[in-house]
């Protein structure tokens, strides 16, 4: 299947991922989002930061998040 995605589509796809472990450290260090711990425990993307990236950078983040495996 071939799908054409524009930059807004890629931002939306990336924002759909909830991050874990080393990806949290990586992307919070780049200020692409932040982790809320305690009662909530969730990753929140900074849409404004993602919108500053180009399509290739967004696609690379998407691929990395998609392929990330949680170790048991």
Helices and strands as residue ranges (DSSP letters): H 7-15, H 21-29, E 33-36, E 42-45, H 47-51, H 55-67
